[in-house]
Amino acid sequence: MKVIYCPFCNDLMKLTRAEVRSCKCGRVKGAYNQDGDTVWYNGVGRLYGVNNKDLALGVKDIPGDAPGGVSVSTSGQLDRKP
C-alpha cells in the first residue's frame, strides 16, 4: 500500500487504483499508474510505502477494539477514541 502525507493540512491519503486522491487542502494528489505497481503524485507531499503484512501484524497488537478505534499521540501512548 502507498500513502501520501500533506505537510500543509496534515492529511494522510491511501492511494487507489480507481481514482486520483487529493488531500483536504488540495495541494497534494496522486494515484497508481496503469501498471498497478508504481504511482504518480504532485505537490510537496511525502510518499510512503507500507507493507500490508507488516501493517496487519502491527494493527493486531493494538489493545482494545473500541468502535471508534484508538489514536496514537506523539508521545506514543494509545488513547481510545470516543
One Martini backbone bead per residue (centre of mass of N, CA, C, O) as a GRO file, in nm:
protein
   82
    1MET     BB    1   0.100   0.034   0.018
    2LYS     BB    2   0.018   0.379  -0.057
    3VAL     BB    3   0.111   0.698   0.085
    4ILE     BB    4   0.017   1.046   0.141
    5TYR     BB    5   0.164   1.342   0.275
    6CYS     BB    6   0.050   1.655   0.407
    7PRO     BB    7   0.207   1.943   0.548
    8PHE     BB    8  -0.041   2.146   0.552
    9CYS     BB    9  -0.302   1.940   0.657
   10ASN     BB   10  -0.220   1.647   0.766
   11ASP     BB   11  -0.277   1.446   0.541
   12LEU     BB   12  -0.363   1.094   0.484
   13MET     BB   13  -0.334   0.901   0.180
   14LYS     BB   14  -0.472   0.649   0.007
   15LEU     BB   15  -0.398   0.489  -0.267
   16THR     BB   16  -0.560   0.426  -0.582
   17ARG     BB   17  -0.675   0.270  -0.884
   18ALA     BB   18  -0.957   0.434  -0.939
   19GLU     BB   19  -0.832   0.720  -0.826
   20VAL     BB   20  -0.781   1.040  -0.757
   21ARG     BB   21  -0.612   1.174  -0.482
   22SER     BB   22  -0.676   1.424  -0.224
   23CYS     BB   23  -0.632   1.650  -0.012
   24LYS     BB   24  -0.795   1.881   0.175
   25CYS     BB   25  -0.630   2.135   0.031
   26GLY     BB   26  -0.513   2.028  -0.274
   27ARG     BB   27  -0.182   2.014  -0.303
   28VAL     BB   28  -0.213   1.693  -0.295
   29LYS     BB   29  -0.171   1.428  -0.545
   30GLY     BB   30  -0.275   1.083  -0.649
   31ALA     BB   31  -0.177   0.765  -0.817
   32TYR     BB   32  -0.192   0.495  -0.987
   33ASN     BB   33  -0.072   0.336  -1.233
   34GLN     BB   34  -0.145   0.109  -1.483
   35ASP     BB   35   0.056  -0.116  -1.359
   36GLY     BB   36  -0.014  -0.115  -1.025
   37ASP     BB   37   0.278  -0.019  -0.877
   38THR     BB   38   0.301   0.264  -0.958
   39VAL     BB   39   0.330   0.621  -0.896
   40TRP     BB   40   0.173   0.943  -0.876
   41TYR     BB   41   0.272   1.286  -0.778
   42ASN     BB   42   0.209   1.603  -0.634
   43GLY     BB   43   0.380   1.831  -0.489
   44VAL     BB   44   0.494   1.829  -0.129
   45GLY     BB   45   0.476   1.547  -0.064
   46ARG     BB   46   0.484   1.226   0.104
   47LEU     BB   47   0.600   0.909   0.029
   48TYR     BB   48   0.461   0.585   0.134
   49GLY     BB   49   0.549   0.252   0.206
   50VAL     BB   50   0.333  -0.029   0.293
   51ASN     BB   51   0.328  -0.326   0.438
   52ASN     BB   52   0.057  -0.520   0.475
   53LYS     BB   53   0.163  -0.735   0.675
   54ASP     BB   54   0.286  -0.540   0.882
   55LEU     BB   55   0.026  -0.389   0.944
   56ALA     BB   56  -0.140  -0.630   1.045
   57LEU     BB   57   0.049  -0.695   1.283
   58GLY     BB   58   0.030  -0.414   1.425
   59VAL     BB   59  -0.282  -0.397   1.463
   60LYS     BB   60  -0.318  -0.657   1.644
   61ASP     BB   61  -0.144  -0.507   1.891
   62ILE     BB   62  -0.376  -0.327   1.950
   63PRO     BB   63  -0.550  -0.229   2.200
   64GLY     BB   64  -0.849  -0.289   2.161
   65ASP     BB   65  -1.210  -0.252   2.014
   66ALA     BB   66  -1.322   0.014   1.960
   67PRO     BB   67  -1.537   0.174   1.752
   68GLY     BB   68  -1.325   0.431   1.725
   69GLY     BB   69  -1.071   0.333   1.829
   70VAL     BB   70  -0.738   0.452   1.802
   71SER     BB   71  -0.485   0.676   1.920
   72VAL     BB   72  -0.167   0.829   1.853
   73SER     BB   73   0.053   0.991   2.013
   74THR     BB   74   0.358   1.153   2.022
   75SER     BB   75   0.432   0.969   2.285
   76GLY     BB   76   0.290   0.669   2.213
   77GLN     BB   77   0.012   0.673   2.314
   78LEU     BB   78  -0.291   0.516   2.374
   79ASP     BB   79  -0.617   0.629   2.263
   80ARG     BB   80  -0.940   0.639   2.300
   81LYS     BB   81  -1.211   0.677   2.116
   82PRO     BB   82  -1.545   0.789   2.141
   0.00000   0.00000   0.00000
